[in-house]
Amino acid sequence: MKDYIIRKIGTNIQIKVFDVMLYSTFNGLSIKQNYKIQLLVILGKFHIHKSKWTSLKPSFHRFIVELKQYCTSIEYVKNSKAAKTFCILKEMNFV
């Protein structure tokens, strides 16, 4: 996942367990880049949690498919946060 995030963000970062366990920002990155990282981390954590309760192993391919489904589900939501998230995901070519 780390390599995937680095490719999508376009900058080299060091993701530690603390960054995944708790919300943290990455120094030297823009607010938008931090948002992208945190979005992928939180959706990845959700995928792992969901996989646990559906008795399936987490799959990166399934994660990407679910991420694309998430994009289509928030595309027409009139909420400003959903619109911001959709624009970010669109920039990252998930739409």
Secondary structure, 3 states (H helix, E strand, C coil): CHHHHHHHHCCCCCCCHHHHHCCCCCCCCCHHHHHHHHHHHHHHHHHHHHHHHCCCCCCHHHHHHHHHHHHHHHCCCCCHHHHHHHHHHHHCCCC
